[in-house]
Every structure is written in structure tokens, then in C-alpha cells.
Amino acid sequence: MVYDPANKPENPYARIYANFLEQTKEHVLTVITDDGLNRRMRVAAPGTNIWSWSVITWPGYLATYGDVADGFMFTRDTDMIDFFDRRDHRSYYSDGAPSIDFRYWAEKLSGSGRYRSIKEYSSEKFLAHVKSVLAESDELGDEAEADYQRLVAVTKRVCAANGVDFAGFTAAQRQRQNLRRNGVTSGLVYDRCPVPELTVAEDDEEARELFGEVVPEQSPAERRAEILEEARRYAETEHQAQDWLYDQDRYFGEDPWDADLREYTTDFLFACYAIDLTVKLWREYEQTPEAAARRDPGDSYVLVDGGLVQNDPALPVFDLDILGSGNAVKDVADELVNLYERINAHPKARVNLADTLTKIAKMVRAEAAPEWGETIDELEAKRLGAQQDAEVPA
């Protein structure tokens, strides 16, 4: 399907999205924790927990819990807020719903969440499948219907020109056809079902091409409607639907179990819409004085999966993988000492990355030039001294 901004398609989950909008129209964001990639936030209408949820993030993960969107955990990128951020994505649907790729998001479920059922049988999807297959059928599809209407128009035109009743003529055609199918091509019974011989105008090329073909009693469209009505009687359960498809292999093939008759659960769709709204509210929060107050550049650092460390946004990111890369320490000693100083200068980093500091000190002492080892000795003495002071009760 080609995207047309002036003629956007209908959202297949329009009813669910409309309900989500109605239930969350007064929701606001409350930030509980804002510490780098470690965040905790709650989205709810003031004064109630109904239709509320919370989101927590840590490096590589985002999880949801609450009255709705409960029990989902996703993993993909280091910062999952960035992963779910759709500010630059236009709405694909006519109701303005976010054009979320639910299949892709579902692939990012982690832990036990990846095994929970996020799809369930949908009678609506079953009937939509039946409609779609029949509409593309060579025998009953839209093209077959167009051919049928051409044949009807031609036959009516020729009958009228010859003064013959259309209904009687086509009934005689079908009687003769049924006899031939049963092997009767001559005799008294055959002769009692004559088909009038009609004259076709010389200049009617379409009639010369089509006239004489038997006009079926039912049009393809009528037959499609009949089959769809029958399908509705078997739409209650997935087992019934699949058995019915198997019995209708003439139209639906010999392996109907390949048909996807399941749809995402309302719970999962709500979770995705909740995450989308949460990320929007979070981005608005990031521009507020409250967020700025929480993020003094001198009191923040980031440790990211993959070995990246940065304890001041103004400084370059350091790749901790270099500590195990086998590179000659003497070639990077100045960088290691600089990193040591940066980590040691930050209260949180000094505690949380203590093992990294010890490793850096050991490497520099063992393999770097003597002057770098002396610098590390001085820095280590200060760090250990400060650590001992902090452990002594006041």
C-alpha cells in the first residue's frame, strides 16, 4: 500500500486507541527517580490509581507495571527511552494514533515477558482473512465479478435484440450444461431442454467474443457473501475456524493452519500506547527546571553496557573495553590516569566504579612509565584515605 497523507488508512485498533485516549486524558507524569539511565516514573490521573502505570528504566531495559500495562519488560538499546521515542514519526492513521510497529516491539520483550501470550484468537481477523482470500480468488474475486457483469450485460443485450426473455434463456443454458456434466448429450431428455439460437450483430465485437458462455445462477459477489455468512457460523473459536477453512480447501488451500487468525491482546496494545505516552511526557519533563535541577553536570555520570563511561557530559566518552584490549598501557597511560581522575572526582562514580579504579591503578603501576605510576600512587592514597574517612562514624 502506498502511503497517501491526504487519505490515511483506518487504524485497525481504532476502538482500543479511542478507549485509551478517553481513559488517560487527565494523566500526568510524576518523576520519582531521574539518575542517568536509571529512571522511575508514574503516569496517572491525580488522586486515583485507576488506569495508572509506572515505568522504570535501567541500562538496556524498560519495564512497566501498574493498573494497566502490567508486567512487560523490553530490551534492545542502552537507553530504551530513545528506542521508544517516536517524536519524529508521523501518524500513519486517520485517527492520529501512533503508527507503532507492534510486531517489532513484541520482538523486544525480555525475560518471562517473551513467553507470555500477547496474541489471542480473533473472530474479526478470521473473517477478514476469509474476505481477503475470496476477494483475490480467480473464481470469486473482484476480477471474476467484473467478467461476470460483462457477460450478463452482453447476454441481456443479445436476448433483447432477438426478442428472447433473458431469465428463460439463461435457465435453459444452465439446464443443458447440467445435463452435459452428467454425461447426457443426446436423447429425449436432452431434446426437451433446447437453448434458442440467437443472432449476434456483426458490429458487436464484445458479444461475438462472450455470447454463448453460460451465465452462472450466482454472481461471484453473491457467492462470496454466501461463503462469508457461512464462515460467521464457525467463527466462535479458533478450532472451529481452522476446521472450516480446512473443509473449504477449494478456496483457502490445503494448509489453512498457516493463516494467522490471532491478534494482539488489548493488554499488550495498552502497554505499547502507555509507553508511547510516557516517552512523550518524559521528553516534556526533560525541558523543565525540575529536570535541570536534578542534572547538575558536576553530579552525574553514565555507565553503559559495552564499557562506556562518562562522568561529565562535557568530557569525551571513555571506552572501558580498552582495559582488556591488550594494548600497551604505556601508549595510553595518560588516558588511563585522566579516566582515573575523572572517576575518582565523582562521589557516586568513585564508589560504583571502585573495581575499575583498582584495575587502572594496577595496570599503570605495572606497565607504564615510572612517573605515571607515581601519579597513580598519589591518587590511590587520596582515594583510600577519603574512603576510610567516610567509613569512620561521626
N, C-alpha and C positions, 0 to 999 in steps of 0.2 A: 504494500500500500504506500502510495506517495503522500508525504505529509503536505497538507494544504492549510496554511494558517487561517484562511477565511472560512474553512469548512472542517473544523476539528471533529474527530470521531467522538462517539459517546463513550464515557468511562464505563467499562464492564462492571465496575464495583461502585457505580454512582450512588446506589441506595445506602451502601455501607459508609461511603465517604460523607454523604449528607448527614447521616446519623452522627458520625464522628464530629463534624463541624458543629452540629447543634449541641452536643454534649460538652464540647470543650470551648465554647465561645467566650467564657469568662475565665478561662485558665490563665494563670500567671506562673512565671518561673521563680523559684526560690533556690538560691545557690547556697549549698551547705559547705562544700569543700571546693576550693579552687587552688590547686597546688600543682602547677605544670600539667602533666598528663593525667594526674590523679584528681578526679573531679567527682562530686556527688551533687545532684540537683533534683529538685522535686517540682512537678508540674501539676497544678490543681486549681480548682476554683476556691477562692478564700472561704474559710470556715467549714469546709467539708472534705472528706476523703473519697466521696463518690466520684468515680471516673478519674481518679488521680493515678499518677505513676511516678516512679523515680528512675533516674538513670545514673549509673556510675561508670566511670572510665578509668582505666589504668593502661600502661603501655601495651598496645596491641589488642586491647579488648574494650567492649562496651556491653553492659548488661542492663536489663530492665526488670523492674518488679513493681507491684502495687495492685490496685483495684482492677486496672486493666493493664495489658501488655506485660503480664506477669511471667517471669521465668524464662526470658530469652537472653542468650549471650552470643555475641558476634565477635569474630576476629578476622582481621585482614591487614590493615595498615597500622603503623605505630600509633598514629593519632586517629582514632575512629571517628572523632567529630569531623575531621577533614574528609574521611571516607564517606560519611553520610551527608555532607554538605552539598545541597543541590541549588544553591542560590543562583548559579549561572545556567541552570537548566530551565528552559521554557516549559510551560504546561502543555502537554500534548492533547489534553482532553477538553471537551466543550464546557465542563463544569468547573474547570480550573484546578482539578485535582492534580497533585504531583505525579508526574509520569514515572513512577518508581518501577524499576525492573525487579519485581518481586522474586522471580526465579533466581536472579543473580544474588540478591540479598539473602535468600534462603540458603544458597550455597555457602554463605559465610557464617552460618550458625556453628557454634562450637560446643564442645563438651556434650552433655546429655541432650542439649537442645537439638543437636543434629539428628537425633533419633526419635524425637517426639513427632507426633503426627501433625503436620501443618497443612495437610490436604485431606479432604473428605469427599465422598461421592456427592455429585450434584446432578439432580434431575434436569436442571436447566442446561447444564453443559452437555448432558446426554442428548437432549432434544436439539440443542444447537448443532451437535455433531451429525445427527440424522438429517437436519435441514441442509447442512453444508454438503454432505456426501451426495444427497439427492439432487441438489442444485447443480452439481458438477457431473452428474451421471450422463453418459451418452444416450441412454434410453429415456431418462426422465428429466434431464437438466434444462436449463434455460434455452440452449440452442435447439433441443428437441421440441420444446414448446413453440419456438418461433417457426420451425419447419412444419409442425402440425397446423399452426394457424394459416400458413401459406397454402397447405394442401386443402384445408377447409374452404378457404376463400376461392381457390381455383375450382374445386368441385361444385360449390354453390353457383359460381358463375356459369359453368358449362351446363349444369342442370337447368338453370333459369333460361339459358339460350335455347335449350331443347324442350322447354315446357314440361320438365320432369320434376317431381317432388324430391327435394334433397334428402329428407329423412327416409323416404321409402327406398331411394336409390342406394344410400349408404347401408341401410339394413340388408338389402339384397346382396351387396358386396360382401358383407361380413358372413352371411349365411353360406354363400359359395365358398368363402375362404375356410370356414369351419369344416365343410364337407371335404374339401381337398386335404385338410390337415388330418382328417380321419380316413383318408385313402379312398374317398368316393369321388370319382372324376367323371362318371357317366351313369346312365340308367334313369329310371323313372323319378327317383328322389332328387337326383341332380337336376333333371329337366324341369322339375316343379319349382325350382329356385332360380329363375332366369335373372340375369342382370341386363337391363336395357343397354343397347349400343347407342352411344351418343356421339354427335358430331362436334369436333373441336374446330374453332375458327382458325383459318390459315395464319392469320397475323397474331394469334395469341401464343407467343413463344413459351411463356410460363406454363400455360395449360398443356401445350404439347409435351413439355418436359415432365409435368407432375400428374396430369389427369390419368386416372386408371389405377393409381395406388389406392389401396383400401384405407378408408378413413376410420381410425380406431373409435370405439364407442366412448372411451375416456380420453381426455387430453392428458399429456404428461403432467400438467399442473394439477389436474383433478386427481390423478393417481398419486402424486406426491402428497397432496393434502390427506388422502385416504391412508397412506402409509404412516404419515406423521401422527394422525389421530390414533392409529393402532399402537404406535410407539408410546404414546402417552399412557396407555393402559399397562405398560410394562416399565414405567419409569420410577416406580416407588423405591426399589432397591438396586444396588449395583449388580447383584447376581441376576436379577430378573432382566435388567437392561442388557447385560452381556449375552445371556442366553437368547434373548430376542434377536440381537444383532447376528448371532451365530446362525439362527434359523433363517435370517434374511441375507444369506451369503451372496445371493444373486446381485444385490446392490452394495453390500458392505464388505465383501471379500471373505476369505476363508479363515482369517485370523483376527476376529473382532476384539480380542483382548489387547491388541496393540493400541486401541483407541483410548485416549486419555479422558476418562469420564470424571476426574476428580478436580476439585477447585480448592484454592487456598481457604483455610478456615477464617472465620471472622476474627478470631483471636489473633491470628498472625497478621492479618491486614491491619487491625487496630494497632498492633505493636509497631508496624512499619510507619503508619501515619503518625503515631505518637513520637517516634524517633525523629521523623522529619520536622514535626512542630518543635520538638525540644531543641534541635540544632538551630532552627531559625531564632528561637528565643535566646539561645546561648550566644549567638552572634550579636544580637542586640545588646545583651548584657555586657559583652566584651567592650563595647563602646562607652560604658557608663563610668562615672567617677568611682563607684564601688569596686569595679574590676581593676581600675588603675591603682586604687589604694592597696589592693591585695597583691599587686605585682610590682613591687619596688624592685628594679633591676638588680639592686645590690643584695637582694634576699631571695633570689630564685636560681635554680639550676635544673637541668634536664638530663636524665639518664635514659637512653633509648635503647631498645633491643637492637642488636647489631653493633654494640660497642661504641656509641657516640656519647660524648659528654660535653656540656656547655653550661658553665655556672654563671655566665653573664652574657646576655644577648648581644652585647657589643663586641664580644670576642669570637674568634672563629671556633667552629666545632672541632673537637679533637677525636680522632678515631682510636678508641682503646684497643682495637684489634692489633694495633702496631706492637702492643706489649708482647704478643705471642707470635709475631710475624717472622722472627729470626733475623731481622735487620740488625746491623751493627749498632749497638747502643751509642757508641762514640759519635756516630753520624747524626743522631737525633737527641743527644743528651740535653741540648739547650731546650728543645721542645718538651722533653720529659720533665725537666726542672720547672719550666714555665707552667706545665699542667699541674705539677705538684703544688706549686704556689697558689694557683687558682683554686684548686680543690680545698687546700688547707685554709684558705682565707674565708671560706664559706662555712658557717656553722653546721648546716644540715649536710652539706657535701662531705665535710670533714669526718662526720660520724658514719654516714651511709656508705662512703667510699673508702673506709679505713683500710680494707684489704688491698685496694688499688694503690693507696699511698705506700703501704708497706712493700708492695711488689716493685713500685717505681724506685723506692729508696734502695732496695736490694740490687736491682739491675744496675743503677747508676754507680753504686759503690764498687760493684764487681767488675764492670767493663768500661766505664767512662774514664775520661782523663781525671787525674787526682783532684784538680781544682773543683770539678763538678761534684766529686764525692764529698769534699769538704763542705760545699754549699748544702748538699742534702743532709749531712750530719747536723749542721746548724738548724736547718728547718725541722728535722725529725726531733731534735731536742726540744725545740719550742712547742711542737705539736704534742709530744708526750707529756711535757710539763703542763701545758694547758689542760690536757685530758685528766691528769692527776688532780689538778686544782678543782676541776669540775666534779670529780668523784668524792672529794672531801666534804662532808656535811658542814653547813654553815653553823 
